[in-house]
Amino acid sequence: MKNLLLLPLLVLPLLANGESKNIYETGDATIKIVEHNDTSDYYVTLHKNAPHIVNMKDVPRFTLLGKEAKFYMGIGANIKAVANYDFGSPISSPSLFVTSAIPMTMQPGNGAQFQVSAQQSNIYLNVVALPGTKDQLGAYVSMNFLNDGYRPYLQHAYLKYRGITAGYTFSLFTDAAAAPASIDYEGPNAFTAVIHGIIGYEPEFGKKHEWKAGIGFEMPANSFTNATGTATVSQRVPDIPFYIQRNWAGGAGWLRISGIIRNLYYRNDAAGRNIDKIGWGIKASGTTPIIGGLSAYYQAVYGKGIASYIQDLTGCGMDLMPDPANPAALDPVKAWAGFASLQYRFSPKLFCSATYSHVRTYAGRYSDSSTPWKSGYKYAQYVLGNMFYNINSIVQVGLEYIYGRRVDYGGMQAHDNRLEAMLQVSF
């Protein structure tokens, strides 16, 4: 017990020096300091078990290795402090730069805003039992503090077994690792990032496991705009995403082709019955090493009735909207979105990136619906530039500029600029 109480005093110098060592050993287990991007079995295994949030460490620095390597377990934390300054039409959230939330009208005198937040900080538990065997079982739970008043907010909670993922995490329609690094928690407005309840199967195959596929049954993600005589009802059929992916360059590059099929239910009160509409989407995403330290990240998505899967349109009532030719009917809304990003790594410690992202809806024909500001959304642009520097193995700093512009069908438009600085410490 005395040795355990002395751990913090022993560990801090090692963390600063970036050394990888055993810091506590018994006959049953070993506590080890794990380096980020380590090549050890325990790092690779725990990293594959994590959800791969870009630029957020997902393997705990303190990892407990069980006797005879029968389990790996660690509790980690990323403490992320962000200060930002908005000018234009400031977005109220200090952590989420959502272009659809740019105020279209603004009270005089509110053209700038300064905020400081640590809500993106998170704590997580990463566990793998029986690593390297056919019965390997992984578990991952993480929380951040994006709720009001810094109340804990569940990010992920899932189990992995023999290619099956079950729990609460990214949809299989999300290619999380294809997102560019950003201080902004939201990231590109075109990104298809949805976290909800899923059951998915993702086998790897090929001589070098260069191929990967996936299919899932997931909690429906819906946001409808109802007309007079219609109502939202509970959904009966899970959303079904699927993909095929080809990796190269040792996994540093990949291309993923994805699709999703959805059944969207609403109630027609005049007919006294439920109506079923079909939503669908197709997507290409991935990353490509170009030359030296230069890499590209990209995504393009198109579909009908998939607005809830596009970050900027989530919750905007655009999966189904009223048909002006038939006020008691709802139709899936067409939309497309895409982003492209270039990242250049000057050294293991320093890298920068530049991103352009665009979202466009075809909701103009629904402009007489009951929620004018939502149905008025025509398109939005998101431009990002940033730079990150790793002071040592646990401390990272960053600077970022974001420009966002929203344009409505009525011709109104507004924009916001955000400058932000970040200090992140990862344990």
Salt bridges, closest charged atoms under 4 A:
GLU19 OE1 - LYS21 NZ 2.82
GLU35 OE2 - ARG61 NH1 3.09
ASP58 OD1 - HIS47 ND1 3.04
GLU68 OE1 - LYS70 NZ 3.82
ASP86 OD1 - ARG418 NE 2.67
ASP135 OD1 - ARG162 NH2 2.64
GLU204 OE1 - HIS209 ND1 3.14
GLU218 OE1 - HIS196 NE2 2.76
ASP239 OD2 - ARG262 NE 3.19
ASP319 OD1 - ARG262 NH1 3.45
ASP323 OD1 - ARG365 NH2 3.16
ASP331 OD1 - LYS277 NZ 3.31
ASP331 OD2 - ARG365 NH1 3.65
ASP408 OD1 - ARG406 NE 2.90
